[in-house]
């Protein structure tokens, strides 16, 4: 009965971690749109809550499996050790992220939960630590912000070259359609293949249809709402800014979806195997139920404390406008989605990366591209980098200490 009670409290901690996730990481998909003045913070957070929940429910299980048993094969542990360890991991990560959120510092919930799982694993059964996957995860955590900087730098110059000239309405519609079609096809194909397990040919057909519908509806909405010039007329500067602004809102939605897909595991992944052991339910059903729980907590976190970190990311790293925001947000979304989905096709599990690292990296990238290194607030970036540097060690130590205390107080 004690173990069941610990498990129940652990599930509540999953909800708390999901709240932390929304509170600290709501900035990641929204900072570029808010910082550039395209949308209010309240509206941005509402969009974040909706699309992050969709991403977490539909694609969250990809990475959830990695967090749950990719680092420590929990099925090799006793039920008591497994539940106590998951409890220690989620509590350690939650405490650290809550502290950072309170201080308005964007930290990595991915780093925190990985550190938590690794911390109890090093105490419970160090020989079971899957160092190969740990090194792959650590490598991705280093590569993702650098990749985001480079992609953002390149996208800024590409978008600037396009938008600096007055374009015809048809040309702008084609650009909008291609962006929406590409995003829609990538998401729909992944859902068809990995969620519904359609054959490849059927997946392509459904994805083409879905992307065509999304691209058409989205493009019509963009150009109707912002009243771009009629066919044959060229867009003036105000129309160009409005077009960029609306494309940035689309990027926010896709980025939030990709965020939910990759980061849902940070809140609930540690409790997949314990839930299966106690309930006897199949893996996929358990992951979907936990994703629903996490989506609720994440939405509440974003709507309550999300503003604390959004202020830092949006206004204190560099100066953003619709052009730099557009390049930064598409870069962030691309990198997150890339690490979530592509590895799943190649090696069977999605790689959990820090969406915070990717987001801040993208903002730094557009800051350098638009204003040089002097356009980046080095003091703010220094504080953020210091926070990132201590996240994993702090979570490892705290989780190990908590696991040791739990074993003394409640022997398994």
Beta strands, then each sheet from edge to edge (+ up, - down):
end
